[in-house]
Amino acid sequence: MLQKVVRSTVIDAPIAQVWEVLRDFNSHDRWHSAIEASRIEGDERSDQVGCVRSFSLKDGNRIREQLLTLSDSDYQSTYCILDATLPLQRYVATVKLKPVTDGNRTFWHWESTFATPPGRERELAEVVARGVYETGFRDLERHLRGGGMQSPIERVGMSPEGGAAVASRQVAITRYGGPEELQPQAVDCPPPRAGEVRIRQRAIGVNYLDVYLRRGWVPSMLPLAAGEPGVLGMEAAGSVLDTGAGVSGFLPGDRVAYLGPVPGAYCSVRNVPADWVVRLPVEIEDDVAAALLLKGITADYLLHDLARVQPGTRLLVHAAAGGVGLLVCAWARRLGAVVVGTVSSEEKGRIAREHGSEHVIVTRDYRFAEAVQRACGGADVLIDGLGDQARDENFAALARRGHWISLGQASGPLTPLAPDLLVSKSLTFSRPVVFDYVSTPAQLASRAQRVWRALEDGSIRMPPIERFTLDAAAEAHARLESRNTVGPLVLRP
């Protein structure tokens, strides 16, 4: 069975400069710290397709590789191992560069497939991933800065003892209240501690949970001690700056996103536990990751874990044109559900229909139950982010044995439901929290991958993203609370 190793990073240099080095098939002994010496056989040019390089590693191994393709227009090359003292069989690798849109930087994707002797799969995959690719990322960036080979501590991606703080900018509150309480501040982000990753953020997701925290509705999540600022935000995307002791699998420059149960994402640089962090696929841009990670994973567990949607399931989704609503409606429709969505305007209704709502109910006064009963005979599953003002209508809209999922409280905290109310229709009720569905790194990685696949195969469509600068977080909150938004909001530091 063939193994596949994939790594990617962002190099802080223009793509032409990076490609000038990588297109030279015989340059690696000048920048990669694992290479002892290298030569091109037969006096051929080092950018000639078909040329063979013969090189030795500093650990004594020897390898012969052949250049298979080289495209200056696509910034891509492929090569294979002809023979080697390392037992990497049928090894084929691809290097591809892309320009990064936000700045004069380069995205570098490096992957390979190969077979190994039985029992050595993990060992040799680690050799390729860390010893070749991850070390190469670090070494080339240092080479382009004129710094020569990297030290061992830099190669493993750890923050040196006593490492420097990094200037950051954050938006914080010192008291609960309206959007005007959000104030920009200049701060320093300290070096990451053991188990942490320090991330330079390029996109920050804005969620209705941030509004609840700002209002003081969940003080246990954002307690405001006297004089201490509270920073909102549960998710963001960006690049790794460095890592603390004990962290493996992440390198400076790696594109990542994170989702965690402790707020603090409204900033330009942040330390977070490595367990919150996932690598981003090549095709997922920073804004998309920040807009989709929390909301997409929410849609995933709502549909697959709680609603258990099947063909014919009657699903009522409130705020169907919102960030979560659009994803839920599209994904549920792909799964065969009958989707009924409520929205607050005709324009939002049009967008909800485009994203999977078969029946759309336009209402601004929380009256919808009769229309739901006419459309589908009652909802088997209700996804409610409205809260208390929709309480009675929700009950009336549910079919017998229906399941009421209380996801939010935009109109105010939901009055507790008496058991006898549920018994009258044999209803069930749940109040889920996304962080309990991604409580381990494996769960987070698996659900994130499901979201990216759903986007790729069309199960969900990328809703329109509204972008604000980090300093304009107050404006973003006011916009979100106005009920005039369509799709997700993202802050850009």
N, C-alpha and C positions, 0 to 999 in steps of 0.2 A: 504494500500500500504506500502511495506517495504521501509525504508530509508537505505541508505548506507553511512557510514562515513569511509574515508580512509585517513590515515596520514603515512608519512614515514620520516626518518631522517638518518643521519650518526653519529654513536657513535665513539668517538675517543678512542677505546679500541679493543683488539682482540676479535674475535667472540666467542672463547671458554670462555673468561671471562664474556662476556655479557650473553651467554647462561646459564652459571652456575647459574646466578641469576634468569633468566626468567623461566627456567625449574622447579624451585621450586615454586609450585603453591601457596605457603603460604609465599612468601618472601616480598610481596608488602607493608606490613606495616612497613618494615625496610627502604624502599627507596622512596615510593610514598607519597608526602606530603598531599594528600587528604584522606589517610587511617588512621583511629584512631586505630583499633585493628583487628586482623584476627586470625582464628583458623581453623584447619582441623577437620571435624566432624568424629566421630567414630574411632579416633586414627589411621587412615590410613596414609600411607606415602604421602608426599606432591607432589611426582612425579608419583603417582599411577593413571593411567587412570580410571576415574569414581569417584575419590575422590571429596568431596564437601567442599568448603571453605565458612565459614560464617564470614562476616566482617561488621564493622561499619565505616561510613564516618565521618569526622570531622564536617559536617553540620547536623549530626543526622540521616541521612538515613542509612538503613540496607539492605544488599544484600547477597543472597546465590547463588554461582556459582559452576558449575560442570566442571571438566576437561574432555573433550571428546576425544582428541587425543594428543599424545606427541611423536615426532620423533627426536631422538638425531642425526640421520644421516642427516635429512633435516633441522634441527634447526627450527622446526615448532611445534606449539601447537594450539589447538582450544578449546574453552570453551563456555558455555552458562549460562544465568541467569535462575535459577529455580524459585526464587521469590524475590521480592524487594519492598521497599516502593517507589522507583522511578518507574513511569509507563513506563518502557522499556519492551515491549512485544515481545516475540519470539526473544530475543537478542542472537545472535551467533557471536563470535569474533574469529579472527585468528591472531596469532603473527608469523612472519617469519623473520629469519635472513639470511643474505648472506655476505660473506667476500667481502670487497672492494679491488679491484685489485691494486690500487695505494696507498699502505700503509697498515699498520697493523690495519685497522679499520673495522667497522661493519655497514652494511646497515640494518636498522630495519624497517619492514613494518607491520603496525597494521591496521586492518580494521574490521568492524562489520556491520551487518544488523539487523534491528529491526523495530517494529511498535510502534506508539505512539497514544494517544488519539487525536481526531481531534482538530486542533488549536494549538497544542503544538509541532508540528514537528520541527520548527526552534529552539525553546528553548531547547529541549532535544538533538537535534543534536549538538548544541553548547556545552552543558554539556559534551557530550561524546568526541567531537573533542578537545575542549580546556581543560576542567577540568580533563579529564582522559588521553587522548593520549598525547597532547602537553605538559601538565604538567609532565606526566610520562617520556617523552623523556628527559626533562631537569633534572628531579630529579634523574633518574638512572645514567646519565652521571656524575652528581655531586657526587653521591654515590660511583661510581667506582673510582673517584679521591680522595675519602676519605673526601669529603666536607660536608656530611650530607645533610639535607633538604635545598631547595633553598628558597631564599627570594621572596616576592611577585613580586618585579620588575623584577627578573630574570625569574619567571614563565611566565610572559606575553611577554617576549622576547625583552624588551626595553633596549636600551643602557643607563646605568646610567648617570646622569648629570655629565659632566666633565669626561666622559669615556676616556680611553687611546687610543692614536693613535696606529696603527699596522704597523709594518715594511712591506714594499711592494717593488716590483721591477717593473719598467716600461720600455718600449721602446718608445722613443720619437724622434721628429725631431725639429730642430731649424730654418731650412730653407727648402724650397721646393726643390725637386730634385730627384735623383735616389735612389736605395735601400741603398746605402752607407750612406745616411743621417740618417738612423734608428740607434739610439744609445741607449744601455741599461743604466739605471740609478737606483740608490737606492733612494727610497722616503719613506715617511710615509703617510699612509692613515688615515685621522682623523675619529673620531666617526661619525656615520651617523646622519644627521640632521633630523628634523621632516619630515615624509613621505618617508624616504630613507631606503634602505636595504644595509648593508655592506656584501659583498660576497667575500669569498676566492675562487678564480677562479682556475679551473683545466684544462679547455680547452677553447681556444679562436678561434672563426671563422675568417678566412682570406677571404676577398671578394675583387672583383675588384674595388669596391668603395674605399677601403683603398688605392689602387694604385692611383686613381684619386686625393684623398686628399693629398697624399704624393707629387704628381707632382704639386699641386697647382691649379688644374683644377676647384675645387669647394672651393675657398677661404672663402666663407661665412660660410661653415661648419667647417673649421679648420683655423681660422685666426691666424697668427703667430705674436704676439706682440714682440717688441724688447726684446730679452733675455728670453722670455717665451717659454718653450717647448710645442709642440703639440703632443698629443697622439692619435694614430689611433685606429680603431676597433669599430664595432657596435654591437657585440654579444659575449656572452661567457656563460659557464656553470660552476657550482661549488656548494658550500654549503654556506648557510647563517651563518655569524658570529654573527651578532646582528642587531637590527632594531631601527630606530628612533621613536620619539613620534608619535602617531597616526597611526602606522602601525599595521594591524591585519592580521592574516592568514599565517604568516611566523615565523618560529622558528629557533634558532641556530641549525645547523646540517641538516636542510631541504635541499634536493637536488633541485636546481633550474637552470633555464636558463633565459636569458633576451635578449631583442632586443630593441634598442632605437635610436632616431634620432640624438643624440649627441655623437660624437666619444670619445674614451677614454678607450677602452677595452684591449689594449695591456699592461696589468699589472697583478700582482698576486693578489692584493686585490683592490676592487673598491666599492665605494658607488654609487648606482643608485636609481632612483625613484621606489617605489614599484609598480607603474603602469606599469613598463616595464617587470616585473618579472612573470614567470610562474613556477609552480611546475613541476617536471619531473616524469613521470610514472616510475614504478619499472624497466621495461624492457629497458628503454632508457638510455644508458650509456652517460657519460659526453662528450666524443669525438663525439658521434653520434649527441647529442643535439647541440653542437657548430658547427658541420658541416652542420646540416640540418635546424636549426630554420629559419634563414633569407632566405636561398635558397629554402627551402620547402614551406614557406609561399609565397615567390615570385612565385613559380610554381603554387600554389593554386589560387592566384588571377589572374595570367595570363590565366589559363585554364578556370576557372569558372566565373570570373567577366568580363574579357576583351575579350578573344577569344570565350567564350561560346561554347566550343568544344562539338560537337555531332558526332554520327557515320557518317563517310564520310567526315568530315572537313579535308581539305588539309592544313597541318601545316608545315611551313618551320622554322627550328630551327638552328640558327648559333651557332658555338662552341658546337655542340651536345654532345661532350665528356667532357665538362666542368662541374663544380659543379652544376649549374642551369640546363644546357642542358640535362644531364643524367636524372634528375628528371622529367623535362618537357616531354621528349620523352617517358619515361616509363609510366607516368601517362596519357598522351594524347593517347597513344596506347591502354591502358586499357579502355579509354572512347570511343574508336572506330575510332579515327582519322587516316588519312593517313599521316604518319610522314616522312618528308624528312629532313635529317640532314647534315650540312656541317661540315667537320673536316679538320685538316691540315696534317694528316698522315694516312697511311694504318692501323697502330696499333690502332689509335684512332677510325678509322672506324669500326674495329672489335668490340671494346667496345661499340660504339654507337649502333651497330646492336643488341648486347646482351641486351641493355637497351631500345629497342623499336623502333629504327629508321628503318623503312621499306626500305627506299631508302637513301643511303649514298653517298655524293659527297665529294671527296677528293680534296682540293684546298688550295694553299698557296698564290694565287695572286688575291683573291676576285673575281674570275670569276666562276659563278655558274648558271646564269639565264637560259641558254639554257638547261642545264641538268635538272633543276627544271621543265621547261615546258615539256620536254620529259617524265619525271617521272610521272607527275600528271596533266599536263595541266595548271599549275600556282597555286600559293598558295592563299588560302582563308585568311590565317593569317600568318604573318611573325613576328618572335621574333628575334630581331636584337640587338646583343651586340657588333657588329663590328664597327659601326660608319661610318665616312665620306668616307673611301676608298671603302666601299661596297654600297654607295648611289645609283649609277646608276643601278648596277646589281640588287639591291633590287627592284627598280621600275619595271625593266623588268621581274623579277621573279613573281610578284604579278598578280593574276587573277583580272578581273574586279570586283568591289565592295569589293576588298580585304581590310584587316585591317593591317596596319603597326605599330607594337609595338616597339618603340625604347627604349631598355632597358639599353644600355651602349654604350661606345665609345672607344673601345680598340685601334682603329686605328686613333683616333682623334675626336674632337667634330664634330657632324653632321652639315653640312651647312644647314641653314634654307631652308625648302621646300616651294616653291612658291605655293599658292593656285591653280593656273592653272595647275600645275603638277598633283596634286591630282584629280582635276576635270576631267582630260583626261581619267581616268579610274574609276571615282567615288570612289576613295580610301578614307579611313579614316585613321587618324594617332593619336597615343597617346604616351605620354612620362610619364609613371607612376613612382611613388616613393613608395616603400614598406611601409614606415612609415605611409602614409595616409590610408592604408588598415588595420592598427592595432592601430588606434589612441585612442582606449579605452581599458581598461583591459579586458572587455568582448570580444571585437573583437580579441585581441591577444590570449586569452585563447581558443576561438572557432577555430581560424585558426590553432593554434599549435596542438590542438586535432585532427583536420582533417589530419594534416601531420603525426602524430603518427599512426592514424588509417590506413592511406594509406600505411605506412611502414609495419604495421601488416598484412594487407590483401593482400599485394603483388602488390598494384597499383604502388608503387615505390619500387625500390631495393636500398639498401644501397650501394652507389658507394665506390670504394676504397678511403681511407683517407690517405693523406700524412701528417706526423707529424713532427714538428720541435719544438725545444725548444724556449721559449720566446726570449732568447738572440740571437737566430738565425733568427729573423724576417726578417732581410735584405736578408738572403739566401732564405727564403720563398718567398719574393717579387720578387727576381730575377728569381726564378723558375717559378712563376706564369706568369711573363711577357715573358718568353722564349717560350710560347705556347707549352711546352712539358708536361704540367701537364694533368692528367686524374682524374676527380673527385675533391672533396674539399680538402683544406689545413687547418690544425689546428695547433695552437701554444700551447705548454704545459709549463706553468710556472714552 
